[in-house]
Amino acid sequence: MVTKELTRTLSECETIIERGLNTFIDVGSALLEIRDNRLYKEFYSTFEDYCRERWGWARNYANKLISASEVVNNLGTIVPTLPLTESQVRPLTQLEPEQQRDVWDRVVSSGEKVTALRVREEVDRVINKPHVAHATGENEWYTPKIYIDASREVMGSIDCDPASSERANRIVMADRYFTVQDNGLTKEWAGNIWLNPPYAQPLVTEFCNLLVEKYQACEVKQACVLVNNATETNFYQNMLKSCSAVCFIKSRVKFIDEFGSESGAPLQGQTLLYFGVNQDSFNKHFSNFGVILYARNTR
């Protein structure tokens, strides 16, 4: 016979289990608030220092927890069943918010047991289709020279391009650049930065968030960042909190493919965000490309 005492004990046990299942979500959400509001600044120079010294975590691990919590929060707006583990969420971080919801809905409604492998398989099917940023799904697309030249005029120089390649740097001509093999996320950036991050998750989030962190820590003096106008995403909102101005480019940027052809017209618009104090120069050199909005951010 089930007594009130046993019912109460069951409820307590289920509360403990539920708390355990939600831990990665809670931790990721807390880290996101700490990072975006820079709550660590009183005691630590950077978010990376905070994670390492306070918790013994590498930046990548903290970013995985943050990305997982962002995905769950996104899913929570429309789906009744949420992921139970971080491993089930991890593959979804590679997708855009709408794709995350579509994939998760298909996995849950399939009637099969929900596993990390099952989610991974469904994500792979989506990734092998055309990507929203570029019709081919490739990450290696190069910026037209007109935007590079305008950025150099604004900043005075391009000291570093942390997400580049030998071919791309023929146009960018940065004093220092990092390739996929170098992994710019692990390197030091300084001075004036040009950034056209990989157009895939989680790399675009990781590069943009790191740029903001380095700018706030005064490691980066100025920066020009070319990204999709993904204003609904957390990484974009994070940049808006620190940038000085944004150019909403009025036509689709025709990216250059590996053969030098302008065949990489994306399926959505782009923006170029400026970090620095030369807003007048930014307006002078970018107003022809599109409408410019200014921010009142300080670091």
C-alpha positions as CSV (number, residue, x, y, z in Angstrom):
1,M,0.0,0.0,0.0
2,V,1.4,3.4,-0.9
3,T,1.4,5.7,2.1
4,K,1.6,9.5,2.2
5,E,5.1,9.0,3.5
6,L,6.2,7.0,0.5
7,T,4.5,9.4,-1.9
8,R,6.4,12.3,-0.3
9,T,9.6,10.3,-0.6
10,L,8.9,9.6,-4.2
11,S,8.3,13.3,-4.9
12,E,11.6,14.2,-3.1
13,C,13.5,11.6,-5.2
14,E,12.0,12.8,-8.4
15,T,12.8,16.4,-7.5
16,I,16.5,15.3,-7.0
17,I,16.4,13.5,-10.4
18,E,14.9,16.4,-12.2
19,R,17.4,18.8,-10.6
20,G,20.2,16.5,-11.9
21,L,18.8,16.4,-15.4
22,N,18.5,20.2,-15.5
23,T,22.0,20.9,-14.1
24,F,23.7,21.5,-17.4
25,I,20.9,23.9,-18.4
26,D,21.1,25.8,-15.1
27,V,24.9,26.0,-15.2
28,G,25.0,27.1,-18.9
29,S,22.4,29.8,-18.2
30,A,24.4,31.0,-15.2
31,L,27.6,31.1,-17.3
32,L,25.8,33.0,-20.0
33,E,24.6,35.7,-17.6
34,I,28.1,35.9,-16.0
35,R,29.7,36.3,-19.5
36,D,27.3,38.6,-21.2
37,N,26.9,40.9,-18.2
38,R,30.7,40.7,-17.4
39,L,30.0,39.8,-13.8
40,Y,33.6,38.5,-13.5
41,K,35.3,41.8,-14.2
42,E,35.9,42.8,-10.6
43,F,38.2,39.8,-10.0
44,Y,39.2,38.4,-13.4
45,S,40.4,40.1,-16.6
46,T,38.6,37.8,-19.0
47,F,35.8,35.3,-19.0
48,E,38.4,32.6,-19.9
49,D,40.4,33.5,-16.8
50,Y,37.3,33.3,-14.7
51,C,36.3,29.8,-16.0
52,R,39.8,28.5,-15.6
53,E,40.7,29.9,-12.2
54,R,37.3,29.8,-10.5
55,W,36.1,26.4,-11.8
56,G,39.1,24.7,-13.5
57,W,37.3,24.7,-16.9
58,A,38.7,25.4,-20.3
59,R,36.8,28.0,-22.4
60,N,35.6,25.3,-24.8
61,Y,33.9,23.4,-22.0
62,A,32.2,26.5,-20.7
63,N,31.1,27.4,-24.2
64,K,29.6,23.9,-24.7
65,L,27.4,24.4,-21.5
66,I,26.4,27.9,-22.6
67,S,25.5,26.7,-26.1
68,A,23.5,23.8,-24.7
69,S,21.5,26.0,-22.4
70,E,20.8,28.4,-25.4
71,V,19.5,25.5,-27.4
72,V,17.2,24.2,-24.7
73,N,15.9,27.7,-24.1
74,N,15.2,28.0,-27.8
75,L,13.4,24.6,-27.9
76,G,11.4,25.4,-24.8
77,T,9.4,28.0,-26.6
78,I,7.5,25.5,-28.7
79,V,8.2,21.8,-27.8
80,P,6.7,19.9,-24.9
81,T,9.6,17.5,-24.5
82,L,13.1,18.8,-23.8
83,P,16.5,17.1,-24.0
84,L,17.6,15.3,-20.9
85,T,21.4,15.4,-21.3
86,E,24.0,17.8,-22.7
87,S,25.1,15.1,-25.1
88,Q,21.6,15.1,-26.8
89,V,21.8,18.9,-27.2
90,R,25.4,19.1,-28.4
91,P,24.7,18.2,-32.1
92,L,21.9,20.8,-32.2
93,T,24.4,23.6,-31.5
94,Q,25.6,23.4,-35.1
95,L,22.2,24.5,-36.4
96,E,20.3,27.8,-36.6
97,P,17.5,28.3,-34.0
98,E,14.7,27.3,-36.4
99,Q,16.6,24.3,-37.6
100,Q,17.2,23.2,-34.0
101,R,13.4,23.2,-33.4
102,D,12.6,21.3,-36.6
103,V,15.3,18.6,-36.0
104,W,14.3,18.1,-32.4
105,D,10.6,17.8,-33.3
106,R,11.4,15.2,-35.9
107,V,13.5,13.2,-33.4
108,V,10.8,13.3,-30.7
109,S,7.9,12.6,-33.0
110,S,9.6,9.7,-34.7
111,G,8.6,7.3,-32.0
112,E,12.1,6.0,-31.6
113,K,14.1,6.3,-28.4
114,V,15.7,9.7,-28.1
115,T,19.5,9.3,-27.9
116,A,22.5,11.6,-28.7
117,L,23.2,9.3,-31.7
118,R,19.7,9.7,-33.0
119,V,20.0,13.5,-32.8
120,R,23.4,13.4,-34.4
121,E,22.1,11.5,-37.3
122,E,19.2,13.9,-37.9
123,V,21.5,16.9,-37.6
124,D,23.9,15.3,-40.2
125,R,21.0,15.1,-42.7
126,V,20.4,18.8,-42.3
127,I,24.1,19.8,-42.5
128,N,24.4,17.9,-45.8
129,K,21.6,20.0,-47.2
130,P,22.1,23.7,-48.4
131,H,23.1,25.9,-45.4
132,V,21.2,29.1,-44.8
133,A,24.3,31.2,-45.1
134,H,25.5,29.9,-48.4
135,A,23.8,27.6,-50.9
136,T,26.5,25.0,-50.8
137,G,27.0,24.7,-47.0
138,E,30.7,25.4,-47.2
139,N,32.5,27.5,-44.7
140,E,35.3,28.7,-47.0
141,W,34.0,31.8,-48.7
142,Y,36.1,34.9,-49.1
143,T,35.0,38.5,-48.6
144,P,34.9,40.9,-51.6
145,K,37.8,43.3,-51.6
146,I,35.6,46.5,-51.4
147,Y,34.6,45.6,-47.8
148,I,38.2,44.8,-46.8
149,D,39.5,48.1,-48.2
150,A,36.8,50.1,-46.5
151,S,37.6,48.4,-43.2
152,R,41.3,49.1,-43.6
153,E,40.5,52.8,-44.2
154,V,38.4,53.0,-41.0
155,M,40.9,51.2,-38.8
156,G,44.1,52.3,-40.4
157,S,45.4,48.8,-40.7
158,I,44.4,45.1,-40.3
159,D,46.8,43.6,-37.8
160,C,45.1,40.2,-37.4
161,D,42.5,38.0,-39.1
162,P,41.8,35.1,-36.7
163,A,39.6,33.1,-39.1
164,S,41.4,33.0,-42.4
165,S,43.4,31.0,-44.9
166,E,46.4,31.6,-47.2
167,R,44.1,32.3,-50.1
168,A,41.8,34.7,-48.1
169,N,44.8,36.7,-46.9
170,R,45.8,37.5,-50.4
171,I,42.8,39.9,-50.3
172,V,42.7,40.8,-46.5
173,M,46.5,41.2,-46.3
174,A,46.5,41.1,-42.5
175,D,49.9,41.3,-40.8
176,R,49.0,38.1,-39.0
177,Y,46.3,35.5,-39.8
178,F,45.3,32.1,-38.5
179,T,44.0,29.2,-40.5
180,V,41.7,26.3,-39.6
181,Q,44.8,24.3,-38.8
182,D,46.1,27.1,-36.5
183,N,42.7,27.3,-34.7
184,G,42.4,31.1,-34.1
185,L,40.3,30.5,-31.0
186,T,43.4,29.4,-29.2
187,K,45.6,32.3,-30.3
188,E,46.3,35.8,-29.1
189,W,44.7,38.6,-31.1
190,A,45.8,42.2,-30.8
191,G,45.4,45.6,-32.5
192,N,42.9,46.0,-35.4
193,I,41.0,42.9,-36.2
194,W,39.2,41.8,-39.4
195,L,36.8,38.9,-38.8
196,N,34.6,37.1,-41.2
197,P,33.9,34.0,-39.0
198,P,33.1,30.5,-40.3
199,Y,29.4,30.5,-41.2
200,A,28.5,27.4,-39.2
201,Q,27.7,26.7,-35.5
202,P,29.2,26.6,-33.0
203,L,32.2,28.3,-34.7
204,V,30.5,31.6,-35.5
205,T,29.3,31.9,-31.9
206,E,32.7,31.1,-30.5
207,F,34.6,33.5,-32.7
208,C,32.2,36.4,-32.2
209,N,32.0,35.9,-28.4
210,L,35.8,35.7,-28.2
211,L,36.1,38.9,-30.2
212,V,33.8,40.7,-27.8
213,E,35.8,39.4,-24.8
214,K,39.1,40.5,-26.2
215,Y,37.7,43.9,-27.1
216,Q,36.3,44.4,-23.6
217,A,39.7,43.4,-22.2
218,C,41.4,46.0,-24.5
219,E,43.4,43.3,-26.2
220,V,41.6,44.4,-29.4
221,K,41.8,48.1,-30.3
222,Q,39.3,48.1,-33.2
223,A,37.5,45.4,-35.2
224,C,35.3,45.0,-38.2
225,V,33.1,41.9,-38.2
226,L,31.1,40.7,-41.2
227,V,28.3,38.3,-40.2
228,N,24.7,37.3,-41.2
229,N,22.1,39.7,-39.9
230,A,21.1,37.1,-37.3
231,T,19.8,39.7,-34.8
232,E,17.7,37.0,-33.0
233,T,20.8,35.0,-31.9
234,N,22.6,35.4,-28.6
235,F,26.0,35.8,-30.2
236,Y,24.7,38.7,-32.3
237,Q,23.0,40.4,-29.3
238,N,26.3,40.0,-27.4
239,M,28.2,41.9,-30.1
240,L,25.5,44.6,-30.2
241,K,26.2,45.3,-26.5
242,S,29.8,46.2,-27.3
243,C,30.0,47.5,-30.9
244,S,30.1,51.2,-31.8
245,A,28.1,51.0,-35.1
246,V,26.5,48.6,-37.5
247,C,26.1,48.8,-41.3
248,F,23.1,46.9,-42.6
249,I,24.3,46.1,-46.1
250,K,21.6,46.9,-48.6
251,S,22.3,44.1,-51.1
252,R,23.4,40.5,-50.6
253,V,27.2,40.2,-50.4
254,K,28.6,38.2,-53.3
255,F,31.2,36.1,-51.6
256,I,34.2,34.8,-53.5
257,D,34.6,31.0,-54.0
258,E,37.9,29.1,-54.1
259,F,38.2,29.8,-57.9
260,G,37.8,33.6,-57.5
261,S,34.3,33.7,-58.8
262,E,31.4,35.7,-57.1
263,S,29.2,32.6,-56.8
264,G,28.6,32.6,-53.1
265,A,25.5,34.8,-52.8
266,P,24.0,33.9,-49.4
267,L,20.3,33.3,-48.7
268,Q,20.1,36.1,-46.1
269,G,21.5,39.6,-45.6
270,Q,24.7,40.6,-43.9
271,T,25.8,43.3,-41.5
272,L,29.2,44.7,-40.7
273,L,29.7,45.6,-37.1
274,Y,32.4,48.1,-36.1
275,F,34.1,48.1,-32.7
276,G,36.2,51.3,-31.9
277,V,36.1,55.0,-31.6
278,N,36.2,56.0,-35.3
279,Q,32.5,56.1,-36.0
280,D,32.8,59.1,-38.3
281,S,35.3,57.3,-40.5
282,F,33.1,54.2,-40.4
283,N,30.1,56.3,-41.6
284,K,32.3,57.8,-44.4
285,H,33.5,54.6,-45.8
286,F,30.5,52.3,-45.2
287,S,27.4,54.5,-45.8
288,N,27.4,53.7,-49.5
289,F,27.0,50.0,-48.6
290,G,23.8,50.5,-46.5
291,V,22.1,52.2,-43.5
292,I,24.3,52.7,-40.5
293,L,23.1,52.6,-36.9
294,Y,25.2,53.8,-34.0
295,A,25.4,52.4,-30.5
296,R,26.2,54.1,-27.2
297,N,28.5,51.4,-25.9
298,T,31.7,51.9,-23.8
299,R,34.2,49.4,-22.5
